[in-house]
Amino acid sequence: QVQVGETGGGLVQAGGSLRLSCTVSGGIVSDYVIMAWFRQRPGKEREFVAGIGRISGWTWYEESVKGRFSISRDYLQMNNLNPEDTAVYYCAAGRRPNSRIDTDYNYWGQGTQVTVSS
């Protein structure tokens, strides 16, 4: 059984940086081929942030975070944060390449809160 966990959330001032870590364990190689970060902002639906191919290392990003966020297989580096980035951030693993759709991801962490103050 694949298990996903996140760490690294917290409170940061606007313009600051945070690094969120994602740990995926268990299962077999074919259980997941992509990893991604999603977020749920207050009062909003959960939305895609960034994804990476587990083997290829190919990355894709939501438009508003391009140039500010960087995803690797182990973490999400977030720079130049602004209050609109305040959300619960989730790491997820799935099998559909390049997906931005949360239903394509089978395994989810519990989420970590990121709060950006103005």
N, C-alpha and C positions, 0 to 999 in steps of 0.2 A: 504494500500500500504506500503510495506516494504521500509524503507529508511536506507541507510548506510552512515556513515561518519567516516573519519579518522582525527586524529590530532597527533602531536608530531614529525614531521619530522624536519630536520635541518642539520646543518653542524657539523661534529665531526672529530677529528683526528683519524688516524689509531690506533687500540687498544682500542678505547673508546667504550662507550655504548649509546644506545638510547632506549626509550620506545615509541612505537606507540600505540595509543589508537583507538579502534574501537567501534562505537556506532551503534547498530541496533535497530530500532524502527518501530512500526506499524505492520500491518498484523496480522495473527493468527498463532497459534502454528505450524500448518502443512505447513506454507509457506516456512519454511526452517528448516533443521535439522543439517546442517553443516555450519561452518564459516571457512574462510581461508584468508590467505594473499598471494598475488601475487606481483610480481615486474616486472618492465620493465626497463632494463638497456639501456643505450644509444646505439642506433643502433641494438637492439636485440628485439626478440619477448617477449611478456609477459610470465612469467614463474611462476610456483607454488613455494611457499616458505614453508608454514606450514598450517595445517588444524586442526580443533577440532570439535568433535561432540557436538552439542548444549546440548543434554541431557546426553549422555554417558561420555563426557569429554575425550574421546579417542583422542589421538593426532598422527599426522604423519608429517614428515618433508622431505624436499628436502635434499639430502645427504650432500651438501656443507655447510649447516647451522646447521646440527646436533651438539649438544654440545655447540653451540654458541647462538642460538636463542631458545626462549621458548614462546609458545603460550598459552594464556588463552582465556576465552570467552570475555575478555575486552581489552586485549592488546597483543602486540608482543614485548617481551623483546629481544633486540639485543645486544650481548656482543662481545668483541674482533672483532670489525668491521674492515674490510679492504677495500681498494679502489674498489675492485670488487663488493662490496655490494652497491655501488652508483647506485641509481635507483629511480624511482617513485614507491612507495609502495601502493597497493590497498587492502582494506578489501572487502570481498565478502561473500555472503550468498547463500546457495543452498540446494538441496534436495537429492543429490546422495551421500550416505555414502562413506567416505574415498577417494573422488574424488580428482585428481590432475589436472583435465582438466578444463580450464576456461569456456568452453561452458556449463558445468554442473552447473554453478553458475548464478543465475537469477538476483541477486541484487548486485550492486557495488557502492562503494564510489567514490569520485572524485579523490582520490589519494593524496599522500603527498610525497614531495621530501626529499630524504635522500642523503646527499653528504658526502663521507668519504675522507679526504685529507691524502696524504702520508707524 
